Amino acid sequence: VQLQASGGGLAQAGGSLRLSCAASGRSFSSYMLGWFRQAPGKVREFVAAITRSSNITYYADSVKGRFAISRENAENTVYLQMNSLKFEDTAVYYCAATTRRGIGAWYTRRQEYAYWGQGTQVTVSS
């Protein structure tokens, strides 16, 4: 699967942005999907993930209650709605896909995802 992220840009603190990630290839619904971000000088960190059927979502504590991940399998697209943005949300955001299944919090580890989009820059002004 190939992933293409879009929707980044400049927002004021307290504002909102919606990221999209379009996938090409077959069997989009067979992938668990995630969003990660990487700020300058920092490691890439987990932001959110969503299961194949959208029945379960997971969030990093830093974005819980502010961000929402969703997917539309019919459109081969995953979204990240970001509200109440903070300066510290500034980063390059990446969408990712994995065929892995299983219990536990493995979905927070970037090495578990085999497929990555190119990243989209989000800049929040304070």
N, C-alpha and C positions, 0 to 999 in steps of 0.2 A: 504494500500500500504506500502511496505517496501522499504527503500532507503539505498543505499550503495555508499558512496562517496569515491573517489580515485583521485590520481594525484598530491597530495601535495608533498612537498619536499623543498629542499634548492635552492634558486636562488640568484643571485647577483642583486643589485639595477640596474634598467634599463632593467633587463631581463624579461623573460616570463615564465608562467606556464599555463597549461590547466587542469582544474578540470573537472571530470566527476561524474555523479551521476546516477547510474542504479537503476531502480525501478522494483520491482516484484509485481505481482498482476494484476488485470484487470483494464481496463478503465483508463489507464495512461493519455489519452488525456482529461479526464474530470477534471484533477487537474490543478490549477494554481501553478506554481513552483517558488521557491525563493532560494536565497543564503544569508546566514547570516555569520557573523564572530565574534569571541570572542577572544580578546587579554587578556593576563594575568592581572588580577585585574580590568577588565572592563566588562561592561554588553555586552550581545550579541547584535550586531547591524545589521541592514539591509544593504545589499550590492546591490542586484539586484533581479528583478522578471520578469517573462514572462507569458503572457496570454496563454490560452489553445491552441489557433490557431497560436501562435507566432507572431500575428500581432502587438502587443504592448509590449514594454519592458520598464522597469523602473530601475533607478540607483540612488544610493546615490551620493550626490555631490562629495564626496571624491574619487570616482572611475570613474565618468563620463568622457568619452573620452579615458579611459585606459582599462576598462574591457568590455566584451561583453558576454551576456547571450544568449544561444540558446537552442533549444530542437529538438529532433528527435523522434516524437511520434511512428514511426514504430519500433524504437529500444528501446523504453521506457527509454530514456536517456536525461538528461539535462546537459549542459556544461557551464563552466565559463572560458572564455579565458581572461587571465590576462597579460597585457602588461605594459611596463614601470613601473615595480614594484618598490615600495618604501619601505624603512625600516618599515614605519608605517603600511604597509599591513601585517606585520607578525601577524598571528593569527591562531586559529583553524577555519576552514571553514566548515559550515554545509549547506546541502541542505534540503529543506523543501517543503511540499506539502499541499495544502488546497483545499477544495471543495467550499469555500466561493465565492460568486459573489457580485458585487455591485460597485457603484461609490465611489470616495474618495480614500484617501491614506492609507486605512486600510492595504494594502499589506506590509507596512513597519513595522507593529507591529508583533513581534514574536508570541504573544499569539493567532494570527489569524490562525496559521498553526498547524494542528493537527498531522502531520506526519513529522518525522525528521530522517535524516541519522546520522551516528555515529561521523562524523567530520573527517577532514583530516588536518594535520598540514602544514602550509605554513610559511617558515622562509626566510626572505629576509636579506641578509647581506649588510651592507652599505660600 
